Amino acid sequence: MQAQVKKSFEYAVITLLVCGFCLWQLISSTQDGEPPAGKLAVLGLGLLITGVMHCVFMMQIVQRTGRNVGVWFVAIVVFMPIGSAVLLALLLADGDDAQA
């Protein structure tokens, strides 16, 4: 895997993990009754920011690997977790082929 692609790949995975953590905290805090509005706002902003950052890093990967930007934009943004998972799986498979 190219160094530029690897760096974007790592950042995309990190932002996805932080997004999942924010979602987990949001769901768990609403199960305990009425959570503070400030906590909900911060977690909502965290979800929004990390989701957008994940899409940006994924689109950087698409551009740097020379794939069709329009098709992958729809796959990543509209079908957020599925499109990202497919692209990450393709990148990992391409990396294995290049090393063999």
C-alpha positions as a LaTeX table, in Angstrom:
\begin{tabular}{lrrr}
\hline
Residue & $x$ (\AA) & $y$ (\AA) & $z$ (\AA) \\
\hline
Met1 & 0.00 & 0.00 & 0.00 \\
Gln2 & 1.32 & 3.46 & $-0.85$ \\
Ala3 & 2.40 & 5.68 & 2.04 \\
Gln4 & $-0.19$ & 8.38 & 1.22 \\
Val5 & $-2.97$ & 5.81 & 0.93 \\
Lys6 & $-1.89$ & 4.07 & 4.13 \\
Lys7 & $-1.97$ & 7.33 & 6.08 \\
Ser8 & $-5.49$ & 8.16 & 4.87 \\
Phe9 & $-6.54$ & 4.56 & 5.54 \\
Glu10 & $-5.35$ & 4.81 & 9.15 \\
Tyr11 & $-7.08$ & 8.15 & 9.69 \\
Ala12 & $-10.32$ & 6.81 & 8.18 \\
Val13 & $-10.30$ & 3.83 & 10.54 \\
Ile14 & $-9.53$ & 6.03 & 13.56 \\
Thr15 & $-12.37$ & 8.44 & 12.76 \\
Leu16 & $-14.72$ & 5.50 & 12.28 \\
Leu17 & $-13.77$ & 4.16 & 15.72 \\
Val18 & $-14.32$ & 7.56 & 17.34 \\
Cys19 & $-17.66$ & 7.85 & 15.54 \\
Gly20 & $-18.67$ & 4.45 & 16.90 \\
Phe21 & $-17.58$ & 5.48 & 20.39 \\
Cys22 & $-19.70$ & 8.66 & 20.21 \\
Leu23 & $-22.69$ & 6.63 & 19.02 \\
Trp24 & $-22.19$ & 4.10 & 21.82 \\
Gln25 & $-22.00$ & 6.88 & 24.44 \\
Leu26 & $-25.08$ & 8.58 & 22.97 \\
Ile27 & $-27.14$ & 5.40 & 23.09 \\
Ser28 & $-25.97$ & 4.38 & 26.56 \\
Ser29 & $-26.57$ & 7.84 & 28.03 \\
Thr30 & $-30.17$ & 7.92 & 26.80 \\
Gln31 & $-30.94$ & 4.58 & 28.47 \\
Asp32 & $-30.32$ & 6.01 & 31.94 \\
Gly33 & $-33.22$ & 8.42 & 31.78 \\
Glu34 & $-33.07$ & 12.05 & 30.72 \\
Pro35 & $-29.44$ & 12.94 & 29.86 \\
Pro36 & $-28.17$ & 16.52 & 30.01 \\
Ala37 & $-28.75$ & 18.49 & 26.84 \\
Gly38 & $-25.09$ & 19.56 & 26.72 \\
Lys39 & $-23.91$ & 15.96 & 26.67 \\
Leu40 & $-26.30$ & 15.11 & 23.85 \\
Ala41 & $-25.16$ & 18.16 & 21.88 \\
Val42 & $-21.47$ & 17.30 & 22.27 \\
Leu43 & $-22.02$ & 13.67 & 21.32 \\
Gly44 & $-24.15$ & 14.72 & 18.33 \\
Leu45 & $-21.43$ & 17.10 & 17.17 \\
Gly46 & $-18.87$ & 14.34 & 17.67 \\
Leu47 & $-20.93$ & 12.02 & 15.48 \\
Leu48 & $-21.31$ & 14.66 & 12.79 \\
Ile49 & $-17.68$ & 15.75 & 12.72 \\
Thr50 & $-16.19$ & 12.25 & 12.78 \\
Gly51 & $-18.65$ & 11.05 & 10.15 \\
Val52 & $-17.69$ & 13.88 & 7.81 \\
Met53 & $-13.99$ & 13.39 & 8.50 \\
His54 & $-14.33$ & 9.68 & 7.74 \\
Cys55 & $-15.97$ & 10.47 & 4.40 \\
Val56 & $-13.22$ & 12.99 & 3.58 \\
Phe57 & $-10.46$ & 10.49 & 4.31 \\
Met58 & $-12.23$ & 7.80 & 2.30 \\
Met59 & $-12.58$ & 10.15 & $-0.67$ \\
Gln60 & $-8.87$ & 10.95 & $-0.42$ \\
Ile61 & $-8.20$ & 7.24 & $-0.69$ \\
Val62 & $-10.44$ & 7.02 & $-3.76$ \\
Gln63 & $-8.63$ & 9.89 & $-5.47$ \\
Arg64 & $-5.15$ & 8.60 & $-4.62$ \\
Thr65 & $-5.90$ & 5.10 & $-5.89$ \\
Gly66 & $-7.37$ & 6.39 & $-9.15$ \\
Arg67 & $-10.83$ & 4.93 & $-8.71$ \\
Asn68 & $-14.05$ & 6.46 & $-10.08$ \\
Val69 & $-14.85$ & 9.34 & $-7.70$ \\
Gly70 & $-18.56$ & 9.64 & $-8.57$ \\
Val71 & $-19.43$ & 6.01 & $-7.92$ \\
Trp72 & $-17.43$ & 5.81 & $-4.71$ \\
Phe73 & $-18.83$ & 9.14 & $-3.47$ \\
Val74 & $-22.33$ & 7.66 & $-3.61$ \\
Ala75 & $-21.14$ & 4.41 & $-2.05$ \\
Ile76 & $-19.31$ & 6.11 & 0.81 \\
Val77 & $-21.62$ & 9.02 & 1.61 \\
Val78 & $-25.06$ & 7.56 & 0.92 \\
Phe79 & $-24.33$ & 3.98 & 2.02 \\
Met80 & $-21.94$ & 5.09 & 4.78 \\
Pro81 & $-20.87$ & 1.96 & 6.62 \\
Ile82 & $-21.32$ & $-0.50$ & 3.75 \\
Gly83 & $-19.51$ & 1.57 & 1.11 \\
Ser84 & $-16.62$ & 2.26 & 3.46 \\
Ala85 & $-16.33$ & $-1.40$ & 4.39 \\
Val86 & $-16.29$ & $-2.47$ & 0.73 \\
Leu87 & $-13.61$ & 0.07 & $-0.18$ \\
Leu88 & $-11.46$ & $-0.84$ & 2.83 \\
Ala89 & $-11.78$ & $-4.54$ & 1.95 \\
Leu90 & $-10.77$ & $-3.82$ & $-1.66$ \\
Leu91 & $-7.76$ & $-1.83$ & $-0.48$ \\
Leu92 & $-6.65$ & $-4.60$ & 1.84 \\
Ala93 & $-7.06$ & $-7.16$ & $-0.97$ \\
Asp94 & $-5.06$ & $-4.94$ & $-3.36$ \\
Gly95 & $-2.33$ & $-4.62$ & $-0.74$ \\
Asp96 & $-2.11$ & $-8.41$ & $-0.41$ \\
Asp97 & $-1.84$ & $-8.83$ & $-4.21$ \\
Ala98 & 0.92 & $-6.22$ & $-4.45$ \\
Gln99 & 2.98 & $-7.94$ & $-1.74$ \\
Ala100 & 2.72 & $-11.40$ & $-3.36$ \\
\hline
\end{tabular}
